[in-house]
Amino acid sequence: MGLTRPPPTVMAVAELDVSRDEDLSYATRLQASGVPVELALYSAPTTPWTCSPPKPLLSTVYFRAWFRDVRRQFSACQP
């Protein structure tokens, strides 16, 4: 059995990440096909979820947003 449509999607993209343009294009195509997309574009030079200095604050912001989204998705599945 195949999927007819991907599920709602949450994406985090870094401004200077090498895959930024591809990620943004993918998010745009998902939205155009009717998939709900929450997109966070971080102004970090590379991925904000790397916990190495000098980005610990940005890593914390990213992880808090990620956990919030995961909790929201799982709470929506509760009977």
PDB file of N, CA, C and O in Angstrom:
ATOM      1  N   MET A   1       0.841  -1.177   0.000  1.00  0.00           N
ATOM      2  CA  MET A   1       0.000   0.000   0.000  1.00  0.00           C
ATOM      3  C   MET A   1       0.889   1.243   0.000  1.00  0.00           C
ATOM      4  O   MET A   1       1.737   1.388   0.880  1.00  0.00           O
ATOM      5  N   GLY A   2       0.714   2.124  -0.949  1.00  0.00           N
ATOM      6  CA  GLY A   2       1.535   3.323  -1.045  1.00  0.00           C
ATOM      7  C   GLY A   2       0.891   4.510  -0.373  1.00  0.00           C
ATOM      8  O   GLY A   2      -0.316   4.530  -0.136  1.00  0.00           O
ATOM      9  N   LEU A   3       1.689   5.476  -0.077  1.00  0.00           N
ATOM     10  CA  LEU A   3       1.183   6.721   0.509  1.00  0.00           C
ATOM     11  C   LEU A   3       0.682   7.625  -0.605  1.00  0.00           C
ATOM     12  O   LEU A   3       1.329   7.769  -1.642  1.00  0.00           O
ATOM     13  N   THR A   4      -0.453   8.218  -0.385  1.00  0.00           N
ATOM     14  CA  THR A   4      -0.973   9.152  -1.382  1.00  0.00           C
ATOM     15  C   THR A   4      -0.462  10.561  -1.136  1.00  0.00           C
ATOM     16  O   THR A   4      -0.382  11.371  -2.060  1.00  0.00           O
ATOM     17  N   ARG A   5      -0.116  10.851   0.112  1.00  0.00           N
ATOM     18  CA  ARG A   5       0.368  12.185   0.460  1.00  0.00           C
ATOM     19  C   ARG A   5       1.233  12.086   1.705  1.00  0.00           C
ATOM     20  O   ARG A   5       0.866  11.387   2.650  1.00  0.00           O
ATOM     21  N   PRO A   6       2.364  12.764   1.730  1.00  0.00           N
ATOM     22  CA  PRO A   6       3.188  12.763   2.944  1.00  0.00           C
ATOM     23  C   PRO A   6       2.437  13.414   4.105  1.00  0.00           C
ATOM     24  O   PRO A   6       1.525  14.210   3.883  1.00  0.00           O
ATOM     25  N   PRO A   7       2.811  13.083   5.331  1.00  0.00           N
ATOM     26  CA  PRO A   7       2.166  13.683   6.507  1.00  0.00           C
ATOM     27  C   PRO A   7       2.615  15.134   6.686  1.00  0.00           C
ATOM     28  O   PRO A   7       3.553  15.578   6.023  1.00  0.00           O
ATOM     29  N   PRO A   8       1.948  15.881   7.585  1.00  0.00           N
ATOM     30  CA  PRO A   8       2.425  17.231   7.895  1.00  0.00           C
ATOM     31  C   PRO A   8       3.911  17.187   8.236  1.00  0.00           C
ATOM     32  O   PRO A   8       4.387  16.253   8.881  1.00  0.00           O
ATOM     33  N   THR A   9       4.623  18.195   7.798  1.00  0.00           N
ATOM     34  CA  THR A   9       6.079  18.172   7.881  1.00  0.00           C
ATOM     35  C   THR A   9       6.621  19.386   8.619  1.00  0.00           C
ATOM     36  O   THR A   9       6.139  20.504   8.437  1.00  0.00           O
ATOM     37  N   VAL A  10       7.628  19.154   9.452  1.00  0.00           N
ATOM     38  CA  VAL A  10       8.352  20.219  10.135  1.00  0.00           C
ATOM     39  C   VAL A  10       9.787  20.167   9.624  1.00  0.00           C
ATOM     40  O   VAL A  10      10.432  19.120   9.671  1.00  0.00           O
ATOM     41  N   MET A  11      10.282  21.297   9.139  1.00  0.00           N
ATOM     42  CA  MET A  11      11.638  21.351   8.601  1.00  0.00           C
ATOM     43  C   MET A  11      12.421  22.483   9.261  1.00  0.00           C
ATOM     44  O   MET A  11      11.885  23.561   9.518  1.00  0.00           O
ATOM     45  N   ALA A  12      13.696  22.218   9.529  1.00  0.00           N
ATOM     46  CA  ALA A  12      14.615  23.231  10.038  1.00  0.00           C
ATOM     47  C   ALA A  12      15.780  23.318   9.062  1.00  0.00           C
ATOM     48  O   ALA A  12      16.406  22.310   8.734  1.00  0.00           O
ATOM     49  N   VAL A  13      16.063  24.527   8.605  1.00  0.00           N
ATOM     50  CA  VAL A  13      17.089  24.734   7.589  1.00  0.00           C
ATOM     51  C   VAL A  13      18.013  25.851   8.047  1.00  0.00           C
ATOM     52  O   VAL A  13      17.559  26.879   8.548  1.00  0.00           O
ATOM     53  N   ALA A  14      19.312  25.643   7.871  1.00  0.00           N
ATOM     54  CA  ALA A  14      20.297  26.680   8.201  1.00  0.00           C
ATOM     55  C   ALA A  14      20.567  27.535   6.967  1.00  0.00           C
ATOM     56  O   ALA A  14      20.636  27.025   5.849  1.00  0.00           O
ATOM     57  N   GLU A  15      20.718  28.830   7.182  1.00  0.00           N
ATOM     58  CA  GLU A  15      20.883  29.791   6.090  1.00  0.00           C
ATOM     59  C   GLU A  15      22.016  29.438   5.132  1.00  0.00           C
ATOM     60  O   GLU A  15      21.850  29.542   3.916  1.00  0.00           O
ATOM     61  N   LEU A  16      23.154  29.024   5.657  1.00  0.00           N
ATOM     62  CA  LEU A  16      24.309  28.735   4.795  1.00  0.00           C
ATOM     63  C   LEU A  16      24.581  27.246   4.647  1.00  0.00           C
ATOM     64  O   LEU A  16      25.675  26.860   4.234  1.00  0.00           O
ATOM     65  N   ASP A  17      23.622  26.412   4.972  1.00  0.00           N
ATOM     66  CA  ASP A  17      23.787  24.964   4.817  1.00  0.00           C
ATOM     67  C   ASP A  17      23.887  24.636   3.329  1.00  0.00           C
ATOM     68  O   ASP A  17      23.222  25.268   2.509  1.00  0.00           O
ATOM     69  N   VAL A  18      24.706  23.662   2.981  1.00  0.00           N
ATOM     70  CA  VAL A  18      24.897  23.316   1.568  1.00  0.00           C
ATOM     71  C   VAL A  18      23.609  22.803   0.919  1.00  0.00           C
ATOM     72  O   VAL A  18      23.456  22.898  -0.298  1.00  0.00           O
ATOM     73  N   SER A  19      22.696  22.269   1.701  1.00  0.00           N
ATOM     74  CA  SER A  19      21.449  21.748   1.127  1.00  0.00           C
ATOM     75  C   SER A  19      20.269  22.717   1.293  1.00  0.00           C
ATOM     76  O   SER A  19      19.118  22.338   1.079  1.00  0.00           O
ATOM     77  N   ARG A  20      20.558  23.955   1.672  1.00  0.00           N
ATOM     78  CA  ARG A  20      19.489  24.927   1.936  1.00  0.00           C
ATOM     79  C   ARG A  20      18.528  25.086   0.772  1.00  0.00           C
ATOM     80  O   ARG A  20      17.315  25.008   0.963  1.00  0.00           O
ATOM     81  N   ASP A  21      19.042  25.308  -0.427  1.00  0.00           N
ATOM     82  CA  ASP A  21      18.165  25.535  -1.576  1.00  0.00           C
ATOM     83  C   ASP A  21      17.306  24.314  -1.874  1.00  0.00           C
ATOM     84  O   ASP A  21      16.123  24.447  -2.189  1.00  0.00           O
ATOM     85  N   GLU A  22      17.890  23.132  -1.777  1.00  0.00           N
ATOM     86  CA  GLU A  22      17.127  21.894  -1.995  1.00  0.00           C
ATOM     87  C   GLU A  22      16.048  21.734  -0.933  1.00  0.00           C
ATOM     88  O   GLU A  22      14.921  21.348  -1.241  1.00  0.00           O
ATOM     89  N   ASP A  23      16.393  22.031   0.320  1.00  0.00           N
ATOM     90  CA  ASP A  23      15.422  21.923   1.413  1.00  0.00           C
ATOM     91  C   ASP A  23      14.250  22.883   1.208  1.00  0.00           C
ATOM     92  O   ASP A  23      13.091  22.505   1.381  1.00  0.00           O
ATOM     93  N   LEU A  24      14.563  24.127   0.839  1.00  0.00           N
ATOM     94  CA  LEU A  24      13.513  25.119   0.614  1.00  0.00           C
ATOM     95  C   LEU A  24      12.638  24.733  -0.578  1.00  0.00           C
ATOM     96  O   LEU A  24      11.422  24.923  -0.548  1.00  0.00           O
ATOM     97  N   SER A  25      13.257  24.194  -1.620  1.00  0.00           N
ATOM     98  CA  SER A  25      12.502  23.732  -2.786  1.00  0.00           C
ATOM     99  C   SER A  25      11.565  22.589  -2.409  1.00  0.00           C
ATOM    100  O   SER A  25      10.414  22.551  -2.843  1.00  0.00           O
ATOM    101  N   TYR A  26      12.064  21.663  -1.600  1.00  0.00           N
ATOM    102  CA  TYR A  26      11.244  20.537  -1.156  1.00  0.00           C
ATOM    103  C   TYR A  26      10.054  21.023  -0.335  1.00  0.00           C
ATOM    104  O   TYR A  26       8.932  20.555  -0.527  1.00  0.00           O
ATOM    105  N   ALA A  27      10.297  21.953   0.571  1.00  0.00           N
ATOM    106  CA  ALA A  27       9.214  22.503   1.392  1.00  0.00           C
ATOM    107  C   ALA A  27       8.172  23.191   0.512  1.00  0.00           C
ATOM    108  O   ALA A  27       6.972  23.055   0.751  1.00  0.00           O
ATOM    109  N   THR A  28       8.620  23.920  -0.494  1.00  0.00           N
ATOM    110  CA  THR A  28       7.709  24.608  -1.407  1.00  0.00           C
ATOM    111  C   THR A  28       6.865  23.605  -2.196  1.00  0.00           C
ATOM    112  O   THR A  28       5.664  23.803  -2.381  1.00  0.00           O
ATOM    113  N   ARG A  29       7.501  22.531  -2.658  1.00  0.00           N
ATOM    114  CA  ARG A  29       6.760  21.511  -3.414  1.00  0.00           C
ATOM    115  C   ARG A  29       5.753  20.793  -2.532  1.00  0.00           C
ATOM    116  O   ARG A  29       4.646  20.491  -2.977  1.00  0.00           O
ATOM    117  N   LEU A  30       6.124  20.514  -1.281  1.00  0.00           N
ATOM    118  CA  LEU A  30       5.176  19.891  -0.361  1.00  0.00           C
ATOM    119  C   LEU A  30       3.960  20.795  -0.160  1.00  0.00           C
ATOM    120  O   LEU A  30       2.818  20.345  -0.245  1.00  0.00           O
ATOM    121  N   GLN A  31       4.222  22.077   0.106  1.00  0.00           N
ATOM    122  CA  GLN A  31       3.131  23.031   0.324  1.00  0.00           C
ATOM    123  C   GLN A  31       2.243  23.140  -0.910  1.00  0.00           C
ATOM    124  O   GLN A  31       1.020  23.212  -0.792  1.00  0.00           O
ATOM    125  N   ALA A  32       2.852  23.153  -2.087  1.00  0.00           N
ATOM    126  CA  ALA A  32       2.089  23.264  -3.326  1.00  0.00           C
ATOM    127  C   ALA A  32       1.184  22.055  -3.544  1.00  0.00           C
ATOM    128  O   ALA A  32       0.151  22.157  -4.206  1.00  0.00           O
ATOM    129  N   SER A  33       1.576  20.914  -2.984  1.00  0.00           N
ATOM    130  CA  SER A  33       0.751  19.714  -3.142  1.00  0.00           C
ATOM    131  C   SER A  33      -0.242  19.552  -1.997  1.00  0.00           C
ATOM    132  O   SER A  33      -0.929  18.535  -1.909  1.00  0.00           O
ATOM    133  N   GLY A  34      -0.321  20.564  -1.108  1.00  0.00           N
ATOM    134  CA  GLY A  34      -1.317  20.551  -0.048  1.00  0.00           C
ATOM    135  C   GLY A  34      -0.858  19.987   1.280  1.00  0.00           C
ATOM    136  O   GLY A  34      -1.669  19.806   2.189  1.00  0.00           O
ATOM    137  N   VAL A  35       0.437  19.704   1.409  1.00  0.00           N
ATOM    138  CA  VAL A  35       0.960  19.183   2.669  1.00  0.00           C
ATOM    139  C   VAL A  35       1.248  20.347   3.612  1.00  0.00           C
ATOM    140  O   VAL A  35       1.944  21.286   3.226  1.00  0.00           O
ATOM    141  N   PRO A  36       0.727  20.308   4.842  1.00  0.00           N
ATOM    142  CA  PRO A  36       1.056  21.361   5.806  1.00  0.00           C
ATOM    143  C   PRO A  36       2.550  21.300   6.161  1.00  0.00           C
ATOM    144  O   PRO A  36       3.056  20.246   6.546  1.00  0.00           O
ATOM    145  N   VAL A  37       3.241  22.418   6.032  1.00  0.00           N
ATOM    146  CA  VAL A  37       4.682  22.478   6.300  1.00  0.00           C
ATOM    147  C   VAL A  37       4.957  23.623   7.261  1.00  0.00           C
ATOM    148  O   VAL A  37       4.518  24.752   7.041  1.00  0.00           O
ATOM    149  N   GLU A  38       5.690  23.320   8.332  1.00  0.00           N
ATOM    150  CA  GLU A  38       6.221  24.352   9.214  1.00  0.00           C
ATOM    151  C   GLU A  38       7.711  24.422   8.922  1.00  0.00           C
ATOM    152  O   GLU A  38       8.437  23.447   9.116  1.00  0.00           O
ATOM    153  N   LEU A  39       8.160  25.570   8.460  1.00  0.00           N
ATOM    154  CA  LEU A  39       9.546  25.732   8.057  1.00  0.00           C
ATOM    155  C   LEU A  39      10.228  26.757   8.945  1.00  0.00           C
ATOM    156  O   LEU A  39       9.741  27.877   9.100  1.00  0.00           O
ATOM    157  N   ALA A  40      11.355  26.373   9.527  1.00  0.00           N
ATOM    158  CA  ALA A  40      12.166  27.295  10.326  1.00  0.00           C
ATOM    159  C   ALA A  40      13.494  27.483   9.604  1.00  0.00           C
ATOM    160  O   ALA A  40      14.247  26.527   9.420  1.00  0.00           O
ATOM    161  N   LEU A  41      13.778  28.714   9.196  1.00  0.00           N
ATOM    162  CA  LEU A  41      15.042  29.032   8.542  1.00  0.00           C
ATOM    163  C   LEU A  41      15.919  29.740   9.565  1.00  0.00           C
ATOM    164  O   LEU A  41      15.647  30.875   9.956  1.00  0.00           O
ATOM    165  N   TYR A  42      16.974  29.054   9.991  1.00  0.00           N
ATOM    166  CA  TYR A  42      17.867  29.594  11.016  1.00  0.00           C
ATOM    167  C   TYR A  42      18.978  30.400  10.366  1.00  0.00           C
ATOM    168  O   TYR A  42      19.489  30.023   9.311  1.00  0.00           O
ATOM    169  N   SER A  43      19.352  31.505  10.990  1.00  0.00           N
ATOM    170  CA  SER A  43      20.388  32.372  10.434  1.00  0.00           C
ATOM    171  C   SER A  43      21.789  31.874  10.738  1.00  0.00           C
ATOM    172  O   SER A  43      22.765  32.588  10.501  1.00  0.00           O
ATOM    173  N   ALA A  44      21.902  30.670  11.254  1.00  0.00           N
ATOM    174  CA  ALA A  44      23.217  30.091  11.560  1.00  0.00           C
ATOM    175  C   ALA A  44      23.953  29.770  10.266  1.00  0.00           C
ATOM    176  O   ALA A  44      23.325  29.457   9.254  1.00  0.00           O
ATOM    177  N   PRO A  45      25.261  29.844  10.294  1.00  0.00           N
ATOM    178  CA  PRO A  45      26.018  29.541   9.081  1.00  0.00           C
ATOM    179  C   PRO A  45      25.903  28.073   8.670  1.00  0.00           C
ATOM    180  O   PRO A  45      25.951  27.754   7.482  1.00  0.00           O
ATOM    181  N   THR A  46      25.754  27.200   9.626  1.00  0.00           N
ATOM    182  CA  THR A  46      25.567  25.780   9.332  1.00  0.00           C
ATOM    183  C   THR A  46      24.457  25.260  10.219  1.00  0.00           C
ATOM    184  O   THR A  46      23.771  26.040  10.880  1.00  0.00           O
ATOM    185  N   THR A  47      24.277  23.978  10.239  1.00  0.00           N
ATOM    186  CA  THR A  47      23.163  23.399  10.978  1.00  0.00           C
ATOM    187  C   THR A  47      23.164  23.837  12.434  1.00  0.00           C
ATOM    188  O   THR A  47      24.173  23.693  13.124  1.00  0.00           O
ATOM    189  N   PRO A  48      22.039  24.373  12.910  1.00  0.00           N
ATOM    190  CA  PRO A  48      21.978  24.886  14.280  1.00  0.00           C
ATOM    191  C   PRO A  48      21.922  23.791  15.335  1.00  0.00           C
ATOM    192  O   PRO A  48      22.100  24.071  16.520  1.00  0.00           O
ATOM    193  N   TRP A  49      21.684  22.577  14.935  1.00  0.00           N
ATOM    194  CA  TRP A  49      21.534  21.519  15.919  1.00  0.00           C
ATOM    195  C   TRP A  49      22.857  20.883  16.296  1.00  0.00           C
ATOM    196  O   TRP A  49      22.879  19.940  17.087  1.00  0.00           O
ATOM    197  N   THR A  50      23.954  21.372  15.754  1.00  0.00           N
ATOM    198  CA  THR A  50      25.247  20.911  16.240  1.00  0.00           C
ATOM    199  C   THR A  50      25.494  21.607  17.565  1.00  0.00           C
ATOM    200  O   THR A  50      25.391  22.829  17.664  1.00  0.00           O
ATOM    201  N   CYS A  51      25.814  20.839  18.561  1.00  0.00           N
ATOM    202  CA  CYS A  51      25.919  21.388  19.920  1.00  0.00           C
ATOM    203  C   CYS A  51      27.286  21.954  20.246  1.00  0.00           C
ATOM    204  O   CYS A  51      27.544  22.341  21.385  1.00  0.00           O
ATOM    205  N   SER A  52      28.157  22.005  19.264  1.00  0.00           N
ATOM    206  CA  SER A  52      29.489  22.519  19.553  1.00  0.00           C
ATOM    207  C   SER A  52      29.470  24.042  19.572  1.00  0.00           C
ATOM    208  O   SER A  52      28.703  24.663  18.837  1.00  0.00           O
ATOM    209  N   PRO A  53      30.304  24.643  20.404  1.00  0.00           N
ATOM    210  CA  PRO A  53      30.388  26.100  20.426  1.00  0.00           C
ATOM    211  C   PRO A  53      30.779  26.612  19.051  1.00  0.00           C
ATOM    212  O   PRO A  53      31.456  25.879  18.330  1.00  0.00           O
ATOM    213  N   PRO A  54      30.412  27.790  18.643  1.00  0.00           N
ATOM    214  CA  PRO A  54      29.808  28.838  19.466  1.00  0.00           C
ATOM    215  C   PRO A  54      28.284  28.894  19.349  1.00  0.00           C
ATOM    216  O   PRO A  54      27.710  29.973  19.495  1.00  0.00           O
ATOM    217  N   LYS A  55      27.606  27.765  19.090  1.00  0.00           N
ATOM    218  CA  LYS A  55      26.169  27.816  18.840  1.00  0.00           C
ATOM    219  C   LYS A  55      25.313  27.112  19.896  1.00  0.00           C
ATOM    220  O   LYS A  55      24.239  26.624  19.547  1.00  0.00           O
ATOM    221  N   PRO A  56      25.721  27.031  21.153  1.00  0.00           N
ATOM    222  CA  PRO A  56      24.897  26.277  22.098  1.00  0.00           C
ATOM    223  C   PRO A  56      23.507  26.875  22.307  1.00  0.00           C
ATOM    224  O   PRO A  56      22.544  26.130  22.492  1.00  0.00           O
ATOM    225  N   LEU A  57      23.380  28.203  22.281  1.00  0.00           N
ATOM    226  CA  LEU A  57      22.068  28.818  22.462  1.00  0.00           C
ATOM    227  C   LEU A  57      21.152  28.467  21.296  1.00  0.00           C
ATOM    228  O   LEU A  57      19.991  28.115  21.502  1.00  0.00           O
ATOM    229  N   LEU A  58      21.665  28.561  20.085  1.00  0.00           N
ATOM    230  CA  LEU A  58      20.871  28.221  18.914  1.00  0.00           C
ATOM    231  C   LEU A  58      20.493  26.746  18.934  1.00  0.00           C
ATOM    232  O   LEU A  58      19.381  26.391  18.543  1.00  0.00           O
ATOM    233  N   SER A  59      21.395  25.885  19.381  1.00  0.00           N
ATOM    234  CA  SER A  59      21.084  24.460  19.507  1.00  0.00           C
ATOM    235  C   SER A  59      19.939  24.256  20.485  1.00  0.00           C
ATOM    236  O   SER A  59      19.043  23.451  20.232  1.00  0.00           O
ATOM    237  N   THR A  60      19.959  24.971  21.589  1.00  0.00           N
ATOM    238  CA  THR A  60      18.898  24.864  22.592  1.00  0.00           C
ATOM    239  C   THR A  60      17.567  25.322  22.004  1.00  0.00           C
ATOM    240  O   THR A  60      16.544  24.671  22.216  1.00  0.00           O
ATOM    241  N   VAL A  61      17.566  26.421  21.276  1.00  0.00           N
ATOM    242  CA  VAL A  61      16.342  26.922  20.649  1.00  0.00           C
ATOM    243  C   VAL A  61      15.797  25.883  19.673  1.00  0.00           C
ATOM    244  O   VAL A  61      14.599  25.599  19.668  1.00  0.00           O
ATOM    245  N   TYR A  62      16.675  25.316  18.848  1.00  0.00           N
ATOM    246  CA  TYR A  62      16.247  24.306  17.878  1.00  0.00           C
ATOM    247  C   TYR A  62      15.653  23.094  18.576  1.00  0.00           C
ATOM    248  O   TYR A  62      14.559  22.652  18.224  1.00  0.00           O
ATOM    249  N   PHE A  63      16.366  22.549  19.567  1.00  0.00           N
ATOM    250  CA  PHE A  63      15.886  21.333  20.228  1.00  0.00           C
ATOM    251  C   PHE A  63      14.573  21.576  20.961  1.00  0.00           C
ATOM    252  O   PHE A  63      13.712  20.696  20.973  1.00  0.00           O
ATOM    253  N   ARG A  64      14.400  22.727  21.564  1.00  0.00           N
ATOM    254  CA  ARG A  64      13.112  23.031  22.221  1.00  0.00           C
ATOM    255  C   ARG A  64      11.974  23.050  21.201  1.00  0.00           C
ATOM    256  O   ARG A  64      10.893  22.524  21.467  1.00  0.00           O
ATOM    257  N   ALA A  65      12.211  23.649  20.044  1.00  0.00           N
ATOM    258  CA  ALA A  65      11.192  23.681  18.995  1.00  0.00           C
ATOM    259  C   ALA A  65      10.911  22.272  18.483  1.00  0.00           C
ATOM    260  O   ALA A  65       9.758  21.915  18.242  1.00  0.00           O
ATOM    261  N   TRP A  66      11.951  21.481  18.319  1.00  0.00           N
ATOM    262  CA  TRP A  66      11.793  20.113  17.819  1.00  0.00           C
ATOM    263  C   TRP A  66      10.979  19.275  18.803  1.00  0.00           C
ATOM    264  O   TRP A  66      10.045  18.581  18.402  1.00  0.00           O
ATOM    265  N   PHE A  67      11.329  19.336  20.089  1.00  0.00           N
ATOM    266  CA  PHE A  67      10.584  18.570  21.097  1.00  0.00           C
ATOM    267  C   PHE A  67       9.137  19.045  21.191  1.00  0.00           C
ATOM    268  O   PHE A  67       8.238  18.226  21.384  1.00  0.00           O
ATOM    269  N   ARG A  68       8.894  20.344  21.060  1.00  0.00           N
ATOM    270  CA  ARG A  68       7.530  20.868  21.069  1.00  0.00           C
ATOM    271  C   ARG A  68       6.720  20.262  19.926  1.00  0.00           C
ATOM    272  O   ARG A  68       5.573  19.856  20.116  1.00  0.00           O
ATOM    273  N   ASP A  69       7.322  20.203  18.741  1.00  0.00           N
ATOM    274  CA  ASP A  69       6.627  19.637  17.589  1.00  0.00           C
ATOM    275  C   ASP A  69       6.365  18.153  17.751  1.00  0.00           C
ATOM    276  O   ASP A  69       5.296  17.665  17.383  1.00  0.00           O
ATOM    277  N   VAL A  70       7.328  17.433  18.297  1.00  0.00           N
ATOM    278  CA  VAL A  70       7.146  15.986  18.527  1.00  0.00           C
ATOM    279  C   VAL A  70       6.027  15.760  19.542  1.00  0.00           C
ATOM    280  O   VAL A  70       5.163  14.910  19.328  1.00  0.00           O
ATOM    281  N   ARG A  71       6.033  16.513  20.643  1.00  0.00           N
ATOM    282  CA  ARG A  71       4.967  16.380  21.640  1.00  0.00           C
ATOM    283  C   ARG A  71       3.601  16.687  21.018  1.00  0.00           C
ATOM    284  O   ARG A  71       2.625  15.985  21.284  1.00  0.00           O
ATOM    285  N   ARG A  72       3.533  17.717  20.203  1.00  0.00           N
ATOM    286  CA  ARG A  72       2.266  18.082  19.576  1.00  0.00           C
ATOM    287  C   ARG A  72       1.759  16.972  18.668  1.00  0.00           C
ATOM    288  O   ARG A  72       0.569  16.658  18.668  1.00  0.00           O
ATOM    289  N   GLN A  73       2.664  16.378  17.891  1.00  0.00           N
ATOM    290  CA  GLN A  73       2.262  15.301  16.983  1.00  0.00           C
ATOM    291  C   GLN A  73       1.773  14.068  17.762  1.00  0.00           C
ATOM    292  O   GLN A  73       0.768  13.458  17.397  1.00  0.00           O
ATOM    293  N   PHE A  74       2.490  13.709  18.835  1.00  0.00           N
ATOM    294  CA  PHE A  74       2.082  12.547  19.603  1.00  0.00           C
ATOM    295  C   PHE A  74       0.796  12.806  20.376  1.00  0.00           C
ATOM    296  O   PHE A  74      -0.024  11.900  20.520  1.00  0.00           O
ATOM    297  N   SER A  75       0.604  14.018  20.876  1.00  0.00           N
ATOM    298  CA  SER A  75      -0.635  14.301  21.604  1.00  0.00           C
ATOM    299  C   SER A  75      -1.835  14.287  20.662  1.00  0.00           C
ATOM    300  O   SER A  75      -2.952  13.992  21.088  1.00  0.00           O
ATOM    301  N   ALA A  76      -1.618  14.598  19.400  1.00  0.00           N
ATOM    302  CA  ALA A  76      -2.709  14.545  18.425  1.00  0.00           C
ATOM    303  C   ALA A  76      -3.127  13.114  18.122  1.00  0.00           C
ATOM    304  O   ALA A  76      -4.233  12.875  17.636  1.00  0.00           O
ATOM    305  N   CYS A  77      -2.242  12.163  18.409  1.00  0.00           N
ATOM    306  CA  CYS A  77      -2.529  10.749  18.135  1.00  0.00           C
ATOM    307  C   CYS A  77      -3.207  10.053  19.309  1.00  0.00           C
ATOM    308  O   CYS A  77      -3.645   8.910  19.175  1.00  0.00           O
ATOM    309  N   GLN A  78      -3.302  10.713  20.444  1.00  0.00           N
ATOM    310  CA  GLN A  78      -3.907  10.100  21.632  1.00  0.00           C
ATOM    311  C   GLN A  78      -5.405   9.911  21.414  1.00  0.00           C
ATOM    312  O   GLN A  78      -6.074  10.767  20.835  1.00  0.00           O
ATOM    313  N   PRO A  79      -5.932   8.752  21.897  1.00  0.00           N
ATOM    314  CA  PRO A  79      -7.372   8.517  21.755  1.00  0.00           C
ATOM    315  C   PRO A  79      -8.204   9.410  22.656  1.00  0.00           C
ATOM    316  O   PRO A  79      -9.432   9.326  22.646  1.00  0.00           O
TER     317      PRO A  79
END
